[in-house]
Amino acid sequence: MPFMNTVHCEELTIVNRLDELLSADEISEPEISACLDEWVTHTEAHFARENRLMEEYRFPAYLIHMGEHEHAYQYLLDLQKSWNEHHNTETLKTYVKETWPAWFEQHLNTMDAVTAQFLSQFNIEVEI
């Protein structure tokens, strides 16, 4: 689905920017915080949009997919809270470089692929 591809590309752009900030010679905590805030906001909108569509079109695996969204979003919120309290770049780097990419690839290839296939039956136009 084109809207899903667009949203995922936006997310990759945010995560890549965060990776660059975390890998810079001089770490800018305010820039990292702002980028992390953007990621959280983007993820909240992304998941809410997908959840709404899955529910509206009665996607059979809606509760499973939504549950995965809830888990991933809560993990991101917890990570943001930890960053705001401790500014631990190593914890954030591990998530950005290892944990999140593995989750994202798995989620795209399973949950999102099946959801996109299901939703493609309908004439859906989504504004982002």
C-alpha positions as CSV (number, residue, x, y, z in Angstrom):
1,M,0.0,0.0,0.0
2,P,1.5,3.3,-1.0
3,F,0.6,5.1,2.2
4,M,2.3,2.3,4.3
5,N,5.4,2.6,2.2
6,T,5.5,6.4,2.6
7,V,5.1,6.1,6.4
8,H,7.8,3.5,6.7
9,C,10.2,5.6,4.6
10,E,9.5,8.6,6.9
11,E,10.2,6.4,9.9
12,L,13.5,5.2,8.4
13,T,14.5,8.8,7.7
14,I,13.9,9.7,11.4
15,V,15.8,6.6,12.7
16,N,18.7,7.2,10.3
17,R,18.9,10.8,11.5
18,L,18.9,9.6,15.1
19,D,21.6,7.1,14.3
20,E,23.7,9.9,12.8
21,L,23.3,12.0,15.9
22,L,24.3,9.2,18.1
23,S,27.4,8.4,16.0
24,A,28.6,12.0,15.8
25,D,31.9,13.1,17.2
26,E,30.1,15.5,19.5
27,I,26.9,14.3,20.9
28,S,24.1,16.9,21.0
29,E,21.7,15.7,23.7
30,P,19.0,18.4,22.7
31,E,19.1,17.3,19.1
32,I,18.8,13.6,20.1
33,S,15.9,14.4,22.4
34,A,14.1,16.3,19.6
35,C,14.7,13.5,17.1
36,L,13.5,11.0,19.6
37,D,10.4,13.1,20.3
38,E,9.7,13.2,16.5
39,W,10.0,9.4,16.3
40,V,7.6,8.9,19.2
41,T,5.1,11.3,17.6
42,H,5.4,9.8,14.2
43,T,5.1,6.2,15.6
44,E,2.0,7.2,17.5
45,A,0.3,8.5,14.4
46,H,1.5,5.6,12.2
47,F,0.2,3.0,14.5
48,A,-3.1,4.8,15.2
49,R,-3.7,5.1,11.4
50,E,-3.0,1.4,10.7
51,N,-5.1,0.3,13.7
52,R,-8.0,2.4,12.6
53,L,-7.9,1.0,9.1
54,M,-7.6,-2.6,10.3
55,E,-10.6,-2.1,12.6
56,E,-12.6,-0.3,10.0
57,Y,-12.1,-3.0,7.3
58,R,-12.4,-5.8,9.8
59,F,-8.9,-7.2,9.3
60,P,-9.0,-10.7,10.8
61,A,-5.7,-10.4,12.6
62,Y,-6.4,-6.9,13.9
63,L,-6.0,-7.7,17.6
64,I,-2.7,-9.5,17.0
65,H,-1.3,-6.7,14.8
66,M,-2.6,-4.0,17.2
67,G,-1.0,-5.8,20.1
68,E,2.3,-5.7,18.4
69,H,1.9,-2.0,17.8
70,E,1.1,-1.5,21.5
71,H,4.1,-3.4,22.6
72,A,6.5,-1.7,20.3
73,Y,5.1,1.8,21.1
74,Q,5.3,1.2,24.8
75,Y,8.9,0.0,24.4
76,L,9.7,3.3,22.5
77,L,8.0,5.3,25.2
78,D,10.1,3.5,27.9
79,L,13.2,4.1,25.9
80,Q,12.4,7.8,25.6
81,K,11.8,8.1,29.3
82,S,15.1,6.4,30.1
83,W,16.9,8.7,27.7
84,N,15.2,11.8,29.2
85,E,16.3,10.7,32.7
86,H,19.8,9.3,32.0
87,H,21.0,10.4,28.6
88,N,22.6,7.0,28.1
89,T,23.7,7.0,24.5
90,E,24.8,3.3,24.5
91,T,21.2,2.1,25.4
92,L,19.8,4.3,22.7
93,K,22.4,3.2,20.2
94,T,21.7,-0.5,20.8
95,Y,18.0,0.0,20.2
96,V,18.6,2.1,17.1
97,K,21.3,-0.1,15.6
98,E,20.1,-3.6,16.7
99,T,16.8,-4.0,18.4
100,W,14.6,-1.8,16.4
101,P,15.9,-2.8,12.9
102,A,15.3,-6.5,13.7
103,W,11.8,-5.8,15.0
104,F,11.0,-3.5,12.0
105,E,12.1,-6.0,9.4
106,Q,10.2,-8.8,11.1
107,H,7.1,-6.6,11.4
108,L,7.2,-5.4,7.8
109,N,7.7,-8.9,6.5
110,T,4.9,-10.5,8.5
111,M,2.3,-8.2,10.0
112,D,2.4,-5.3,7.6
113,A,2.8,-7.5,4.5
114,V,-0.4,-9.5,5.4
115,T,-2.2,-6.3,6.4
116,A,-1.3,-4.6,3.1
117,Q,-2.4,-7.6,1.1
118,F,-5.7,-7.6,2.9
119,L,-6.3,-3.9,2.6
120,S,-5.4,-3.8,-1.1
121,Q,-8.8,-5.5,-1.7
122,F,-10.4,-2.2,-1.0
123,N,-10.2,1.2,-2.7
124,I,-8.5,2.9,0.2
125,E,-7.0,6.4,-0.2
126,V,-5.2,7.5,2.9
127,E,-3.9,11.0,3.6
128,I,-0.8,11.2,5.7
